[in-house]
Amino acid sequence: MQITKEQIKIIHTLKSALRLDDETYRAVLGAFRVTTSKDLAYLAAEELIVLLKGRAIGEEVWRPAQKRWSDVGPRDGMASPAQLRKIEAMWMYVSNRPTDKEKRASLHRFLENRFRISRLEWLPQHYVGRVIRVLEIMIQQERNKANVPDIQQADGPAGAGRGGPSKLGDSGRLLGPGEQPAHGEPCECNAAGGD
């Protein structure tokens, strides 16, 4: 899936906030094997945004916005704000709608048709694992169409912490297929949150 207009806007806003000159900006894009932000894939754009935001926050030229769904807070028997963000982010990847607003509307239709829940924020805790599993299947189908390697087989920062369980070594590097962490230490895994 290609980068969205909203992502391009965020990248350019961060570039300006960091006062990156063209040479530095092109070098950053080169690390993603592109020469313009418009050539980034959706997930690569998200990686770049995280990278630029981290640097901008560190240089105190950017203040992080309140996390989406944090106003919902923890609720007994309902999906947590972190789970809502994860589901929404997964949907943003698989949806083919052009704007974030249309993607969110299509997520609500998907939940209504598939799970009989009309709004994401009303998702009961016992449905979270089911919704995430369905979205993981949809993401894998998207990757298969686009010939993108599975996250667990990716090497380097492009796969770390995105969209599913990831095996991390003790240095924080994403482990390849069949690779074990050094010194026999257990690896950390992203919990999908579930049933």
C-alpha positions as CSV (number, residue, x, y, z in Angstrom):
1,M,0.0,0.0,0.0
2,Q,1.3,3.5,-0.9
3,I,1.9,6.4,1.4
4,T,-1.1,8.5,2.2
5,K,-1.5,12.3,1.8
6,E,-1.7,12.6,5.6
7,Q,1.6,10.8,6.0
8,I,3.3,13.1,3.4
9,K,2.0,16.1,5.2
10,I,3.4,14.9,8.6
11,I,6.8,14.0,7.1
12,H,7.1,17.5,5.5
13,T,6.0,19.2,8.7
14,L,8.6,17.2,10.7
15,K,11.2,18.0,8.1
16,S,10.5,21.7,8.5
17,A,10.4,21.5,12.3
18,L,13.8,19.8,12.3
19,R,15.1,22.3,9.7
20,L,16.6,19.5,7.6
21,D,18.4,20.7,4.6
22,D,17.8,18.9,1.3
23,E,21.0,17.0,1.4
24,T,20.2,15.6,4.9
25,Y,16.6,14.9,4.0
26,R,17.6,13.0,0.9
27,A,20.1,11.0,2.9
28,V,17.3,10.0,5.3
29,L,15.1,9.0,2.4
30,G,18.0,7.1,0.9
31,A,18.0,4.9,4.0
32,F,14.5,3.8,2.9
33,R,15.8,3.3,-0.7
34,V,13.7,6.1,-2.1
35,T,14.5,9.6,-3.4
36,T,11.1,11.2,-2.6
37,S,8.6,10.6,0.2
38,K,5.9,9.9,-2.4
39,D,7.7,6.6,-3.3
40,L,7.5,5.3,0.3
41,A,5.1,2.4,1.1
42,Y,2.6,3.0,3.9
43,L,4.6,1.0,6.6
44,A,7.9,2.6,5.5
45,A,6.3,6.0,5.8
46,E,5.2,5.1,9.4
47,E,8.7,4.1,10.2
48,L,10.1,7.4,8.9
49,I,7.5,9.4,10.8
50,V,8.4,7.6,14.1
51,L,12.1,8.2,13.4
52,L,11.6,12.0,12.6
53,K,9.2,12.4,15.6
54,G,11.7,10.9,17.9
55,R,14.4,13.2,16.7
56,A,12.1,16.2,16.8
57,I,11.0,15.4,20.4
58,G,14.6,14.9,21.4
59,E,15.5,18.3,20.0
60,E,12.4,19.8,21.6
61,V,11.1,21.2,18.3
62,W,8.0,18.9,18.4
63,R,5.6,18.0,21.1
64,P,3.8,14.7,20.8
65,A,0.1,14.9,20.5
66,Q,-2.1,13.1,22.9
67,K,-2.4,9.4,21.8
68,R,-5.5,8.5,20.0
69,W,-8.1,6.8,22.2
70,S,-6.4,7.9,25.4
71,D,-9.6,9.8,26.2
72,V,-11.5,6.5,26.3
73,G,-9.3,5.2,29.2
74,P,-9.4,1.7,30.6
75,R,-12.9,0.2,30.8
76,D,-13.9,-3.1,32.4
77,G,-14.7,-5.7,29.7
78,M,-13.8,-3.3,26.8
79,A,-10.8,-3.0,24.5
80,S,-8.0,-0.9,25.9
81,P,-6.9,2.3,24.2
82,A,-3.7,0.6,23.1
83,Q,-5.7,-2.2,21.5
84,L,-8.0,0.3,19.8
85,R,-4.9,2.0,18.3
86,K,-3.4,-1.3,17.1
87,I,-6.7,-2.3,15.4
88,E,-7.1,1.1,13.8
89,A,-3.4,1.1,12.6
90,M,-3.8,-2.4,11.1
91,W,-7.0,-1.3,9.3
92,M,-5.2,1.8,7.9
93,Y,-2.8,-0.6,6.3
94,V,-5.3,-2.9,4.7
95,S,-8.0,-0.4,3.7
96,N,-7.9,1.0,0.1
97,R,-9.8,4.2,0.9
98,P,-7.9,7.4,0.0
99,T,-8.3,9.4,3.2
100,D,-8.0,8.5,6.9
101,K,-11.6,9.7,7.5
102,E,-12.9,7.2,4.8
103,K,-10.7,4.5,6.2
104,R,-12.1,4.9,9.7
105,A,-15.7,4.9,8.3
106,S,-14.9,1.7,6.4
107,L,-13.5,0.1,9.7
108,H,-16.8,0.8,11.4
109,R,-18.7,-0.9,8.5
110,F,-16.3,-3.8,8.7
111,L,-16.8,-4.2,12.4
112,E,-20.6,-3.9,12.0
113,N,-20.8,-6.5,9.1
114,R,-18.3,-9.0,10.6
115,F,-18.8,-8.6,14.4
116,R,-22.1,-6.7,14.8
117,I,-20.3,-3.8,16.6
118,S,-21.0,-0.4,15.1
119,R,-18.1,1.6,16.6
120,L,-14.5,0.6,17.3
121,E,-14.6,2.1,20.8
122,W,-17.5,-0.2,21.7
123,L,-15.4,-3.3,21.0
124,P,-15.7,-5.8,23.9
125,Q,-12.4,-7.2,25.2
126,H,-13.4,-10.8,24.2
127,Y,-13.5,-9.7,20.6
128,V,-10.1,-8.0,20.4
129,G,-8.1,-11.2,19.6
130,R,-10.6,-12.2,16.9
131,V,-10.5,-8.8,15.2
132,I,-6.7,-8.7,15.4
133,R,-6.4,-12.3,13.9
134,V,-8.7,-11.3,11.0
135,L,-6.7,-8.2,10.3
136,E,-3.4,-10.1,10.5
137,I,-4.7,-12.4,7.8
138,M,-5.8,-9.5,5.7
139,I,-2.4,-7.8,6.1
140,Q,-0.6,-11.0,5.1
141,Q,-2.8,-11.2,2.0
142,E,-1.9,-7.6,1.2
143,R,1.8,-8.4,1.6
144,N,1.5,-11.5,-0.6
145,K,-0.1,-9.4,-3.3
146,A,2.7,-6.8,-3.0
147,N,5.5,-9.3,-2.5
148,V,6.5,-7.8,0.9
149,P,8.3,-10.2,3.2
150,D,6.7,-11.3,6.4
151,I,7.5,-9.1,9.4
152,Q,9.1,-12.0,11.3
153,Q,11.5,-12.5,8.3
154,A,12.5,-8.9,7.8
155,D,15.9,-7.7,8.8
156,G,16.6,-4.3,10.4
157,P,14.4,-1.5,11.5
158,A,11.8,-1.9,8.8
159,G,10.0,-4.7,10.6
160,A,10.6,-4.0,14.2
161,G,7.5,-3.5,16.2
162,R,5.0,-3.4,13.3
163,G,1.8,-5.3,13.1
164,G,2.5,-8.6,14.9
165,P,4.8,-10.7,16.9
166,S,8.4,-10.0,16.3
167,K,11.4,-11.8,17.7
168,L,14.0,-9.4,19.1
169,G,17.5,-10.4,20.2
170,D,19.2,-9.0,23.3
171,S,20.6,-6.1,21.2
172,G,17.1,-5.2,20.0
173,R,17.9,-6.4,16.4
174,L,15.1,-8.3,14.7
175,L,16.0,-11.9,14.4
176,G,15.8,-13.8,11.1
177,P,13.9,-17.1,10.6
178,G,15.3,-19.8,12.8
179,E,17.8,-17.4,14.4
180,Q,18.1,-17.6,18.2
181,P,19.0,-14.8,20.6
182,A,22.6,-14.7,21.8
183,H,23.5,-16.5,25.1
184,G,20.3,-18.5,25.1
185,E,18.3,-15.6,26.6
186,P,14.6,-15.5,25.9
187,C,13.5,-13.0,23.2
188,E,11.0,-10.3,23.7
189,C,7.8,-10.5,21.6
190,N,5.1,-8.0,20.9
191,A,1.9,-9.2,22.5
192,A,-1.1,-8.8,20.2
193,G,-3.4,-8.5,23.1
194,G,-6.2,-10.9,22.9
195,D,-8.9,-13.0,24.2
